[in-house]
Amino acid sequence: MVSSIVVQYTELLRVSEHDLWSRLRKLLEGQGLDPDRTVVVDLLSGGPDHEDGQVISADGRVFEFSLFYDQKLEDGAKNAVLHGWSDITDRWRTGSRAGLTSGAFAWMAQLEEQS
């Protein structure tokens, strides 16, 4: 079963004009991912200066990363940078987001069937 977080965050990635999501789209494109075909598993505050995230690419690869920016500044997200970009395709099943990731893969399969 897919989490509402996955659905909501994926939609935000694809259409939101909020600085955080606009910047994340650009950063994902820089990593070779198509934001319109990428699924956001999670994006969670990791502290006062960053968000920790995980995404699934259209070809089924799973990546984790940290998105650093000055959260105290109104437009701090405009200058966000990726750190720790890591392909965890071979080990996501043992991570803390395994349930969310599994549900996200199932949801991706349903979306492809509907296309």
PyMOL commands that set and color helices and strands:
alter all, ss='L'
color gray80, all
select helices_A, chain A and resi 4-15+19-30+35-37+76-79+92-94+98-114
alter helices_A, ss='H'
color red, helices_A
select strands_A, chain A and resi 39-47+50-56+62-68+81-87
alter strands_A, ss='S'
color yellow, strands_A
deselect
rebuild
show_as cartoon
